[in-house]
Amino acid sequence: MEVILGKSAGFCYGVKKAVDGAKHELKKAKGKAIYCLGEIVHNKQVIKELEEKGLVFIEDISEAKGETIVRAHGIKKEIYKLAKKAKINLKDFTCPNVLRIHKIAEEHAKRGYYIFLCGSKNHPENIGTLSFCGNNVAVIETEEDVPSAIEKLKSSSIRKLLVILQTTYSVERFKKIEKMIKEHIPENVKLVIKNTICRATELRQKETEEIAKKVEYMIIIGGANSSNTKKLYEIGKANCKNCVCIEKASQLDLNSISKCEKVGVMAGASTPQELIEEVVSILK
């Protein structure tokens, strides 16, 4: 059996920065409680490891009783103010690409732009980003959301539009949405599109498609609640009739896989290297 492992599989820069940063803070704390606002990354194994090292995960800044880590997905603008007021020391490990989106959104909101944010409205990254967009904003999750977003723009009488994207948004879906926006916004609207999909996300999605087309069986490794992992699975499934998404090696259907000559493996941006190596080892 030939196993084709994606070169871009596993931790992206932003996730590595957050996880390494958390481990460093825990080591410095020497047993003293360190808090993290929300899951630092969307991977159960990573969360469990950090909890065992002493990281306390909380859902609200009011629960923090000491140094608190800001996860890779970022936080709402107002949380920074609340932490400062409560004299809570924040260790900000927000992905630099997410911070860049916050800056773009805030600058354009101040300049009077209406903002379209492409992404899931319930994803923690976008919950944070929305707080930097001001009041004139519409979230576009799929192509079906474009007409209502354009109607909101028209009724606002604003003639400047910014389009930004969740860092892990689908490249293919955005191409369709971009085309729809350009075709249907009023001619007198100034359009600014900032493709804020992370470069690592683009490469990972492209590589997943390439591998899936070559193999009989495609395996995506990543957290069930990971947005970028779900998108990789969608791509894998569209290009390989036998595609599965797993969180750990024990979920592999070895009977089905053993009949294949070529198997592809890709992992989400929050998937640790040891999980990837375990899957590849079992396959080989």
LUMFI-633807 format. One record per residue: x negated, z negated, y of N, C-alpha, C, CB in turn. Coordinates in steps of 0.001 Angstrom, whole numbers, plus 500000, padded with zeros to 6 digits. Atoms other than C-alpha are relative to their C-alpha. Glycine has a CB too. Example, Ala and Ser with C-alpha at 12.3 -4.5 7.8 and 13.67 -1.06 7.14 Angstrom:
BEGIN
499110500000498810487700492200495500499100500000501200500992498754500027
500820500060498810486330492860498940500770499270501090499586501415500462
//
This chain:
BEGIN
499164500000498794500000500000500000499130500000501255500945498777500006
500704499957498709498808500911503494500802499191501019499801501482500495
499346500823498979499595498335506173499477500424501374499743498468499746
500378499588498641499609499591509772500432498906500973500652501383500382
499729501083499051499349496699512235499806500490501431499084498786499719
500091499597498600500052497343515900498857499315500726501295499706500706
501132500554499251497006496857518129500463499025501084499182501131500633
499486500845498903499190495247520802500837498823499498500839500842500956
499186501072500575500867492774518409499504498621500424500003500101498480
500370501380499699500940489104519407499991499651501475498668499721499441
499990500549498642500371487044522541499591501010501070499086498812500067
500402499240498816500395488911525825499213499051500913501257500615500751
500823500800499092498263487686528734500766498798500554499496500866501150
499211501064499382501074485666530343500307498857499045501285500564500532
499699501016501008502011483850527128498746499213499650500595500646498735
501276500662500341498379483114526252499593499022501098498877501051499784
500334500848498855497816481723529746500831498716499982500227500763501321
499103501159500002500841479405529437499692499053498840501458500460499924
500248500831501182500106478182525905498630499326500085500095500848498717
501342500582499838496365477678526522499999498935501090498968501098500334
499920500956498896497192475935529793500660498698499571500765500606501166
499296501186500495499619473565528079499095499166499097501272500410499240
500907500703500914497073472697525390498897499279500776499380500987498991
501044500597499163494440472027528055500524498747500705499488501023501039
499394501142499310496791469701529991500250498839499042501313500417500668
499756501032501014497709467830526806498713499299499591500667500611498771
501308500568500352494051467340525950499510499062501094498968501119499761
500403500826498844493346465978529447500826498720500088500143500800501307
499076501129499854496366463659529294499667498834499071501415500460499739
500406501034500972494972461763526267501159499064499625498839499174500571
498857500792500471498372460645524987501074499743501030499522498709499500
499012500185498945500117460428528343501006501154499956499312499915501396
498944498985500111503462462305528423499830501138501003501359499355500196
499970498804499162503407465852529759501324500687499706498761500959499724
498686499390500157506734467592530360499920501511500197500999499385500990
499899498552499794507734471245530197501461500341500240499429500798498773
498632499645499619510815472647531901500449501232499219500098500258501529
499564498906500866512488474761529199498920500330498975500345501248500834
500970499592501013510774476377526218498874500784500662500677500847498892
501133499362499334507274477404527282499914501482499656498701499300499617
499852498616500451507644480615525239501091500005498932498635500588499442
498931499914500989510342481868522874499443500181498589500941501151500343
500483499978501383508763480980519544500050498575499450498544500589499913
499789501338500564509787478016517354498709499354499523500977500072498852
501248500540500544506367477647515729499090499479501110499270501070499183
500811500418498847504587477441519089500574498720500605499940501126501072
499323501179499451507163474936520384499712498765499144501523500243500090
500225501119500928506783472746517291498569499482500099500301500433498554
501415500395499908502972472743517547499736499199501269499089501242499966
500224500692498728503047471707521209500728498652500059500455500883501161
499283501279500082505651469023520560499186498978499206501390500197499350
500820500895500832503402467568517863498767499510500756499568500715498709
501147500392499176500573467470520416500419499095501166499291501247500538
499521500920498974502807465479522783500759500602501163498878499282500530
499256499385498905504568468011525021501492499682499865499771501531500024
498582500372500001508088466867525983500781501092500725500228498600500680
499213498921499408510559469689526581501274499449500622500340501065498947
498814500461499266513268469061529187500749501212500558499601499018501155
499181498900499491516111471180530573500258499898501498501317500042499264
499738500189498566516358469708534080498836499237500616501348499238500236
501150500622499334513660468698536570500232498502500233499718500703501340
499687501413499806515473465361537046499571499135498805501491499834500246
500430500720501202514370464428533500498496499732499992500385500787498757
501458500130499966510683464687534407499590498643500555499378501123500840
500502501305499542508804461412534744498480500048500217500357498891498973
501434499840499790505346462811535328499654501481500076499197499312498872
500466498618499909503276465995535269500875500940499174498547500100499540
499067499075500641505493468979534425499485501429500052501371499916500663
500469498617500132504573472437533202501134500968500302499438500256498583
499074498892499764506305475543534514499680501072498972499889500561501475
500209499066501113506750477921531588499705501424500466501217500009499104
500384498611499721505728481582531381501113500793500680499601500693498712
498874499247499439509238482780532330500255499698501469501245499711499213
499769500379498615509151481010535697501242499147500176500109501226500852
498881500884499691511752478828537403500692500439501285499520498546500124
499282499726498758514300478904540212499185499525501205501385499319499986
500697500321498750512955478798543768500227498548500424500459500940501113
499661501344499527514760475523544530499348498880499184501493499825499977
500618501032500843513091473677541640498651499565500579499815500520498552
501265500349499362509762473815543477500229498943501082499330501256500604
499674500951498922511406471984546394500415498649499431501123500559500892
499544501249500626513080469414544131498829499209499418501027500301498896
501177500659500584509789468688542348499146499351501092499153501017499194
500793500521498884507988468222545665500652498747500582499834501075501097
499258501142499464510705465877546915499878498779499085501479500371500190
500093501093500981510485463822543687498548499617499700500705500402498701
501441500237500169506666463869543915499543500232498549499652498567500430
500388499605501355506357465559540547498937501081500096501229500500499178
501094499035500003503083467391539962500322501140499043498669499321499609
499706498831500827503912470908538739498720500749499644500978500938500724
501068499122500462501414472868536652500654501344499726499261499426498714
499266498737500049502601476418537225499299501035499126500182500552501402
500540498986500905501926478702534258500951501193499889499744499394498608
499159498800499960504458481343535267499128501232499848500815500068501318
500742498744500187503308484785534120499761500664501362500778500971499045
500289499342498715501566486563537042500915501187500299498567500466500017
499089498867499799503818489588536493501372499536500482500148500801498701
498720500567499557506903487408536950499889499531501453500429498819499078
500231500442498616505457485858540122499996501195500956498659499227500107
500024498771499186504894489400541433501425500474500277499190501121499284
498592499599499821508594490191540890500685499078501003500759499976498643
499428500960499046509583487007542741499617500381501438499515498557499677
500505499650498664507440488091545701500670501274500512498463500182499971
499361498733499622508851491643545735501456499756500388499917501027498839
498581500281499747512435490345545538500192499252501319500596499183498842
499862500823498791511967487746548273499697500816501256499067498777499929
500380499184498836510238490173550663501102501001500361498680500750499720
498966498988499737512925492851550279501323499359500408500211500879498764
498783500705499603515772490332550522499937499632501486500200498729499135
500194500357498591514349489162553878500139501222500906498622499354500201
499929498754499215514220492801555021501364500671499904498927500974499535
498622499511500018517931493248554301500356500963498889500284500645501264
499702499104501126517833495132551008501046499403499062498723500309499217
499175500383501144520543495024548377499093500148498782501329500891499878
500906499971501156518887494331545006500770500191498704499177498711499930
499528499848501374519664495630541531498903499445499089500336501516499656
500940500572500957517970493508538848500408500437498598499958498444500112
499722499525501359517832495212535446499469498986498988499363501401499758
500404501008500970517800492616532694501194499154499591498886499114500570
498932500880500468519834489944530927500235498877501007499655499415498611
499691501021498977521620487634533394499767498573499490501455500145500461
500202501332500571521183484698530988498561499731499564500912499817498826
501402500214500387517472485195530341499311499120501043499248501360499849
500642500922499044515349482397531890499152500683501077499136499037499250
500797499290498988513060484898533619500887500479501142499258501200499367
499116499449498977515983486494535442500768498934500768500969500953499370
499379501127499293517634483177536269499086499566501148500273498803499023
500980500316498960514443482409538177499940501082501061498624499804499388
500112498868499069514173485877539745501194500090500933499856501303499230
498788499903499183517775485827540976499965499059501207501222499694499148
500064500968498901516998482784543134499144500497501163499452498678499496
500840499410498947514530484933545111500647501252500603498613500349499437
499367498740499589516986487825545605500997499864501142500692500607498834
498993500181498962519301486287548194501407500195499452499752500965501149
498594499886500407523071486859548139500416501404499591500879499541501113
499613498614500262523151490650547920499248500539498777499721500887501242
500682499632501237522241491225544282501017500268498894499020498891499571
499179499704501178523755492746541143499077500110498792500832501322500195
500787499937501230522483492347537581500515501142499131500061498651499228
499655498885500888522418495437535363499367499739498636499516501376500591
500509500250501352522124494618531670499920501305499203500897498979499264
499943498720500724523142498019530266500526501085500932500904499889498728
499500498865499225524222501451531467501428499764500493499945501273499162
498602500260499644527842500217531526500142499188501287500691499272498868
499942500848498801526985497852534400499683500762501290499036498841499853
500433499247498813525732500595536749501155500309500957499336501300499572
498919499672499051529118501755538191500450498808500846501193500547499244
499550501173499233530190498206539181498936499546500993500355498842499052
501092500359499086526751497528540713500015500914501221498628500087499280
499960499041498892527024500682542808501204499742500905500045501440499462
498810500336499199530554499702543930499725498791500892501215499716499081
500361501183499207529198496321545071499094500389501166499301498943499113
500898499510498944526462498103547009500804500688501102498947500979499415
499190499254499031528987500419548688500845499068500866500905500996499275
499126500913499253531325497581549667499231499063500927500828499181499036
500819500872499155528427495639551203499610500647501323498755499594499257
500407499214498814527739498391553776498487499979500233500707499467501245
501461500013499895523997497823553157499470501377499594499377498871499103
500503498649500241521991501056553246498540500016499513500123500821501271
501344500078500593518779499891551600500122499330498630499001499203500935
499860500515501365518490499352547840498649499868499310500913500911499181
501191500245500816515697497800545763500429499858498539499234498720500487
499754500145501438515669498185541965498755499377499364500344501390499332
501090500669500708513520495749539949500451499716498568499580498678500729
499680500155501414513328494969536238499380498744499404499537501212499229
500564501066500839512838492098533813498713500546499375501029499523498883
501306499525500497509231492292532588500070500585498596499000498865500011
499904499545501392510374492866528983501171500966499785500147498799499070
498851499095500112513157495370529718499624501253499211500520500390501399
500213498781500782513578498463527544499635501175500907501257500337499180
500458498854499209511629501421528952501001501149499900498601500464499529
499054498899500219514045503954527422501322499751500711500246500201498505
498738500329499331517121502153528731499858500142501511500449498570499640
500188499905498556515634501964532221500001501448500471498701499323500407
500018498571499630515061505746532274501427500513500201499276500843498908
498593499582499905518805506256531691500663499385501225500773499600498725
499399500707498862519790503647534284499484500561501323499705498490499915
500602499428498790517374505041536878500674501327500358498477500209499803
499348498693499796518922508506536433501418499803500548500045500809498667
498630500275499561522443507092536849500042499510501438500651498972499088
500049500541498632521511505171540010499730501117501000498912498901500120
500371498904499090519891508209541625501138500999500187498763500726499472
498903499019499946522906510378540805501229499485500742500399500398498598
498738500533499505525596508002542066499945499149501272500597499205498951
500016500766498737524334506011545076500247500945501176498637499246500182
499757499156498818525402507285548517498700500623500525500670499171501117
501178499262499516523034509844550074499278499279501140500416501388500465
500618500668498847522423507657553134499351498653499652501042499786501075
500648501240500429521017504761551068498519500246499707500707499422498752
501437499922500270517259504275551141499721499281498674499162499367501178
500221500544501338516187503736547519498525499694499751500514500973498947
501352500411500380513092501766546489500053499492498561499437498894500976
500028500421501398512375501485542763498612499454499668500371501183499053
501249500629500421509708499071541555500088499768498493499738498649500777
499985500170501456509123499482537834499144498780499655499470501293499263
500712501259500233508221495859537106499953499615498521500655498885500793
500211500251501432508236496207533319498510499787499794500538501190499106
501400500325500242505003494609532150499319501135499236499878498675499220
500766498932500659502333497118531106499854499718498500498601500146500653
500133500382501413501840495186527852501294500283499243499627498506499872
498694499716500606505575495555527150500146501489499732501144499510500910
499927498546500153505421499316527703499154500469498823499544500699501286
500908499602501077502434499702525383500535499571498635498609499401500228
499473500550501256504029497510522706501212500813499519500393498507500184
498817499219500364507306499447522787499614501403499529500963500090501189
500458498656500362505520502802522652499322499992498628499030500544501067
500722500088501269503268501702519783500957499720498833498924498903500077
498995500292501030506249500311517841500704501283499564501034498973500522
499340498728500304507978503682518070499088500912499175500419500709501301
500959499132500699504847505551516945499796499566498551498657500001500731
500224500517501359504258503276513935501251500173499147499590498510500043
498739499935500752507931503182512894500272501402499461501163499556500884
499792498606500430507995506984512657499112500384498810499727500950501167
500969499669501054505050506940510203500247499274498682498616499683500477
499921500894501169506146504235507754501378500020499328499662498575500418
498742500105500753508812503599505107500707498675500295499734500132498485
499464501352499772509287499956506115499315499421501234499780499070498742
500545500527498745508863498350509534500360498527500141500529500806501215
499796501441499851508413494610510104499678499573501427499129499215498992
500204500549498660508850492992513527499955498482499860501140500458501002
500140501458500088507614489395513814500200499381501378498611499608499424
499794500656498710508929487148516562501204499076499988500167501033501089
498906500961499884511356484471517718501355500666500108499783499118501190
498643499448499976515069485086517215500563500039501418500922499179499097
499518500045498619515626484197520897499046500689500981500209498560500422
500974499294499156512775486379522177500538501366500405498651500157499263
499470498745499473513981489214524420499118501188499632500144499914501511
500878498854500276510904491403523938499959500325498509498580499720500510
499964499770501440511040490925520145501252500777499605499943498668499245
498741499299500285514690492051520060499892501485500348501164499358500783
500133498605499587513780495214521928499090500771499043499453500081501432
500878499362500985510948495958519491500775500310498721498784499096499685
499180499799501198513416495546516626500940501196500189500815498722499678
499109498872499705515853497967518288499254501328499888500606499852501408
500820498782500058513062500534518636499602500311498563498740499851500878
500402499820501392511841499988515083501152500518499158499483498691499424
498800499627500756515363500308513696500420501436500290501149499049500327
499614498643499601515966503536515626499075501059499398499999500120501522
500997499029500480512850505147514141499581499822498541498786499918500857
500307500244501417512639503683510621501251499400499345498748499036499834
498732500447500603515637503263508300499896498601499386500443500992498928
500202501344500536514115500106506755499204499168501006499268500053498626
500668500811498977513359497739509635500592498596499993500141500650501410
499543501387499994513535493941509624499303499225501115499736499331498631
500591500895499000512899491206512183499929498608499385500835499991501341
500190501309500620511447487941510876499257499054500946499230500140498675
500731501004499215510147484697512362498756499517499265500909498808500322
501139500461500798507798483824509496499914500764498685500109498492499728
500298499218501202506267485281506328500952499723498843498596499726499559
499115500370501117508609483413503951501317500772500005500292498512500045
498758499230499900511474485618505172499852501440499498500476500014501438
500251498641500489509881488796503766500719500256498681498495500236499829
499393499566501260511786490679501059498936500813499250501326500853500247
501152499364500654508750491420498891500392501029498946499136498950499364
499548499027501002510738493255496199500238501375500621501284499506499322
499740498727499306511869495912498676498709500611500533500994499790501156
501244499524499386508468496150500365499036500568498966499326498869500765
500969499598501038506512496515497101500171501449499545500128499086498798
499735498614500401508119499925496518499480501006501033501500500205499789
500424499125498900506705501309499771498494500275499989500392499381501330
501419499625499901503422503149500308499430499676501377499822501493499704
500440500282498626503277502626504091500943498998500649499936501302500843
499214501039499322504421499494505919499412499744501389500024498680499161
500448500271498643504243498911509673500304498571500419500645500969500967
499806501361499512503867495557511401499773499955501513499046499014499274
500144500238498562504449494708515064500523498605500295500764501082500848
499573501358499653504856491318516733500281499890501486498936498976499587
499623500236498612506455490111519941498921499285500786501269499206500058
501001500567499094504560488772522942499823498497499868500363500322501404
500093501455500174505228485142521949499612499604498572501328499350500366
500317500261501401504125485454518314498524499659499819500367501209499139
501409500388500166500936483514517458499276500814498920499914498522499657
500830499172500871498076485301515696500062499564498536498568499966500477
500005500481501392498179483077512598501227500449499214499919498486499977
498796499524500673501765484156511824499858501474499627501236499790500892
500232498581500253500781487809512090499044500172498821499436500696501261
501013499927501076497730487303509872500580499610498656498809499096500321
499378500444501251499829485492507262500854501122499396500866498737500243
499166498896500466502298488396507030499143501136499442500887500516501141
500884498911500423499529491006506799499294499650498699498968500312501092
500693500462501206497694488958504174500892500110498758499535498549500182
499059499937501113500787488723501957500264501463499613501327499286500371
499766498593500274501430492457502293498832500633499252500253500745501294
501191499407500617497879493355501359499762499462498596498774499739500863
//
